[in-house]
Amino acid sequence: MIEAEHLTKRYGDKTAVDDLSFTVVPGRVTGFLGPNGAGKSTTMRLLLGLDRPTRGDARIAGRHYRDLPAPMRVVGALLEARAVHTGRSAYNHLLCLAQTQGIGRRRVDEVADLVGLTDVARKRAGGFSLGMGQRLGIAAALLGDPSVLILDEPVNGLDPEGIVWIRTLMQRLAAQGRTVFVSSHLMNEMAVTADHLIVIGRGRLIADCSTEEFIERSTEKMVIVRSPDAARLADVLAAEGAKITPDGDTALTVTHMEAPRVGELAAAERIVLHELTPRRGSLEAAFMELTRDSVEYGAGTGPDGTAVPPPAPAVDGASDGAAPAEQGENR
């Protein structure tokens, strides 16, 4: 297991992680969510001993990371995929890591093949695209065949095929009884990948529950109904306490009433239904609802509450010197 107990980390007068406690158990994919600046990366660094907590404790498999004799055989971590020697080939980067842990060359070949880098394994890592760099970082995390995986934004830069691949890989590893702890900003991806969620905001725990429970308790259920007699149906449902939102002449969005009850009332009144579809809210909607008071770096809003776009870039040739981000994979 991964255990965090009252973790607190302060940098001067800034509290990045604030009395945070949670447990990540084997056998499921646990998603780690939070707005920008919530403290996710700092928490992962504390788990891996890269930062010392101001207060509290963090253990993996019952021990501090620094006390593990061969840490890569217990914990596979991906925090910054591009933290590689750019002059080394992907193969030599993995081989160097393997030799520090007593891992043989055969395993290097296995993980290179597993992540789809066999054809470019002898090329310099400095020339890799963002997606290929991510695959190399994932290969390094898997090198020791660890029982625990800690992955920070593993889908960053991957193309659609790569995203499906890493999703399937994480789910398969969890099904083998491993502990998988993964952060991501892609809510739609987490909705179909994570079995359990730990959500933080401003360094504090907001939720620690199953993905389904998180969505159910944070968003309103609704039922989509289509009927050639939608107006009369709306009156019937409203009389029973439902909230009705018309959508054209034949469609209704119904809240405050379950789909079976909608069907029963329609049948009792002999109203024909062309559609009766229950819908639950999305993970994205639930996340926005629960973290809206914890957003540290959000878009500005105008007097009417709508987002204010950022200022237009300067036209006098001024630049902040930032290079455009690479997109996708180049395999």
Secondary structure, 3 states (H helix, E strand, C coil): CEEEEEEEEEECCEEEEEEEEEEECCCCEEEEECCCCCCHHHHHHHHCCCCCCCEEEEEECCECHHHCCCHHHCEEEECCCCCCCCCCEHHHHHHHHHHHCCCCHHHHHHHHHHCCCHHHCCCEHHHCCHHHHHHHHHHHHHCCCCCEEEEECCCCCCCHHHHHHHHHHHHHHHHCCCEEEEECCCHHHHHHHCCEEEEEECCEEEEEEEHHHHHHHHCCCEEEEECCCHHHHHHHHHHCCCEEEEECCCEEEEECCCHHHHHHHHHHCCCCCCEEEEECCCHHHHHHHHHCCCCCCCCCECCCCCECCCCCCCCCCCCCCCCCCCCCCCC
